Amino acid sequence: MKKKKQNDLAVLLGYAGSHKGLTFLGLGLSAAAMILGMVPYICIWLVARDLIAVAPNWTQAAGVARYGWLAFGMSVAGIAVYFAALMCTHLAAFRTASNIRKQGMAHLMKTPLGFFDSNASGLLRNRLDGAATETETLLAHNLADIVGSAAMLLAMIVLMFVFDWRMGAACLLAAVISILAMFSMMGGKNAKLMQEYQAAQDVMSKAGTEYVRGIPVVKVFQQTVYSFKAFKEAIEDYSAKAERYTDGVCRVPQSVNLTFTEGAFIFLVPAALLLAPAALRSGNFAGFVTNFAFYAVFSAIISTALARIMFAASGMMLASTALGRIAQVMDAPTLKATTMPIAPKDNSVTFRDVSFTYDGAQLPALDHVSFRVEPGQTVALVGPSGGGKTTAACLIPRFWDVSSGIVEVGGVDVRQTDPHVLMDQVAFVFQNDRLFKASILENVSVARPSATREEVRAALSAAQCDDILAKLPDGMDTMIGTDGTYLSGGEQQRVALARAILKDAPIVVLDEATAFADPENEVLIQKAFAVLTKGRTVIMIAHRLSTVVGADKIIVLDGGRVEETGTHAQLVRAGGLYARMWADYNQAARWKISAGEEVR
């Protein structure tokens, strides 16, 4: 991602909007808090200096109480300022994470619906919601700690060279070794390993979602997790990458880092032993002891500062990879809206030399397909599985855009029509329509939010749902999916048909709408079809050929090409692919197991 490579922080702060200033204020306050937190250490040195100067007459050290109160006051002030800093960074971080989610969802709303076929909901959620959470941690804590620790280190360097630069250099040697160890873990080629680790996490999240959805199949066939090879491999790949990074990359550098930061005092002792004879000869041994006491106390905060930087730097790495995953959502293709939209003139649908290839596919799903559906006509798309039927239907409302050729609705290229107007023109009924976890009223009215209760009731009645409402405790207001209120597949399909009826679109696409219905529900669904399709242009996709016998025209698709076109009678007489499919369908419909017949 070019933008991310230029400046991760700039990209992240770009989502903060008007709260960007709070971030900078919080960073400034964090730096001030860290510097205030160092004052008590200086006070300790002043107390030690005064006590050593008057030893053994300790009562003559008049400034001890003053320094003590100063240390206490600066400690309280440092805590208060750091609290204010975190308040600012947290407010900015929450708004930034919220804006990332909002902008991501707004962008996804502009993507073609076909995008979601190849991008699972679990993967998108992990990329957007999970990544936003990781950036929240960076802005709320890590960034403030980086700035504060950097200010602390700069102040430490100044102070360490003020009193005795030689003992100061000895203390800083531990810091230099620690920083080099941290860079070896997080810099250079190892940053790529972190990206691979995050990518493996994405894959595992997607595979996990698919596995959970497939649990009923696992239980029915008494299988185990190993039957889901993709999930098992995703877990193993994630485990291998995590182990490679932690054990192969971090183990030795982290051990070195902890050893030297926690034992910074070990560098101070040899330096003190070398400098002590010269201090004795110069007669300034008391000053030497005072300086040694200062560095001995001050070396203890080196590990704290470096630990803050290490964890904050780790947060920067996580945020960087998170921004990469956010970019995968933000870079998703969007439907290009024309600046001068043209309204459809009628309800016709025309394909003009249309070809379409899915991303990553070698062969086209549709290959130079041409046909026309007149206003009010019912046309059936049939053919072998994978022939391109559903793909052709999905190009009408721009679930995808054609690779070449033109799809027209009402004599206008769909790319020249306002997307909202186009979607208002088409009602879809899929074979696996899903209902929301909401009331039946809300599930149906989503097709036309301005509809009244009476209009929703009429649509449900037209969709043959009266028997469903009669048995539900609260009728249309019954919540679906809660308190044990569930509908069968056929009942859900009838509610979905009520949506399409309420939408009142002039073009209707039926994609295997009766595929999973039992005979009783299929009769009711067919009655609902009669209401839905009356006076409308209908494009019907079906494998059950008995449902397309009465179509005005049947288009046979095979391998992405139009093989035959005609009425049922014409195609049967032609003796081509449709005639063979019709013969096979009738043979399957008549097939039954006879009593006493052995099934092999």
Secondary structure as GFF3:
##gff-version 3
##sequence-region A 1 600
A	DSSP	alpha_helix	2	6	.	.	.	ID=ss1
A	DSSP	alpha_helix	8	14	.	.	.	ID=ss2
A	DSSP	three_ten_helix	17	19	.	.	.	ID=ss3
A	DSSP	alpha_helix	20	54	.	.	.	ID=ss4
A	DSSP	three_ten_helix	58	60	.	.	.	ID=ss5
A	DSSP	alpha_helix	64	108	.	.	.	ID=ss6
A	DSSP	three_ten_helix	113	117	.	.	.	ID=ss7
A	DSSP	alpha_helix	121	125	.	.	.	ID=ss8
A	DSSP	pi_helix	126	130	.	.	.	ID=ss9
A	DSSP	alpha_helix	131	137	.	.	.	ID=ss10
A	DSSP	pi_helix	138	142	.	.	.	ID=ss11
A	DSSP	alpha_helix	143	163	.	.	.	ID=ss12
A	DSSP	alpha_helix	165	186	.	.	.	ID=ss13
A	DSSP	alpha_helix	190	213	.	.	.	ID=ss14
A	DSSP	alpha_helix	215	220	.	.	.	ID=ss15
A	DSSP	three_ten_helix	225	227	.	.	.	ID=ss16
A	DSSP	alpha_helix	229	243	.	.	.	ID=ss17
A	DSSP	pi_helix	244	250	.	.	.	ID=ss18
A	DSSP	alpha_helix	251	262	.	.	.	ID=ss19
A	DSSP	alpha_helix	265	282	.	.	.	ID=ss20
A	DSSP	alpha_helix	285	298	.	.	.	ID=ss21
A	DSSP	alpha_helix	300	330	.	.	.	ID=ss22
A	DSSP	beta_strand	349	356	.	.	.	ID=ss23
A	DSSP	beta_strand	366	373	.	.	.	ID=ss24
A	DSSP	beta_strand	378	382	.	.	.	ID=ss25
A	DSSP	alpha_helix	389	395	.	.	.	ID=ss26
A	DSSP	beta_strand	404	409	.	.	.	ID=ss27
A	DSSP	beta_strand	412	413	.	.	.	ID=ss28
A	DSSP	three_ten_helix	414	416	.	.	.	ID=ss29
A	DSSP	alpha_helix	419	425	.	.	.	ID=ss30
A	DSSP	beta_strand	426	429	.	.	.	ID=ss31
A	DSSP	alpha_helix	440	445	.	.	.	ID=ss32
A	DSSP	alpha_helix	453	462	.	.	.	ID=ss33
A	DSSP	alpha_helix	466	471	.	.	.	ID=ss34
A	DSSP	three_ten_helix	475	477	.	.	.	ID=ss35
A	DSSP	alpha_helix	489	503	.	.	.	ID=ss36
A	DSSP	beta_strand	507	511	.	.	.	ID=ss37
A	DSSP	alpha_helix	519	533	.	.	.	ID=ss38
A	DSSP	beta_strand	537	541	.	.	.	ID=ss39
A	DSSP	three_ten_helix	545	548	.	.	.	ID=ss40
A	DSSP	beta_strand	553	558	.	.	.	ID=ss41
A	DSSP	beta_strand	561	566	.	.	.	ID=ss42
A	DSSP	alpha_helix	568	574	.	.	.	ID=ss43
A	DSSP	alpha_helix	577	590	.	.	.	ID=ss44
###
